[in-house]
Amino acid sequence: MNNLKKFTIIGLIFIAGIGSFIYGQFIVSTILFAFAAIYSNIAMRVKLDS
């Protein structure tokens, strides 16, 4: 998976988290923000290791 796809996935998850937060679904938005952060860290570690 190239960098554009990774950043697109992270961005879409983050925007979905913002939308969930605006509509009052705080648990869903927390899960989406956490998933975006964890996925971003994993993607950066793979990039640094290689």
Summary of the structure (lengths in Angstrom):
residues: 50
radius of gyration: 12.1
end to end distance: 13.8
largest distance: 40.2
contacts: 115
relative contact order: 0.15
helix: 88%
strand: 0%
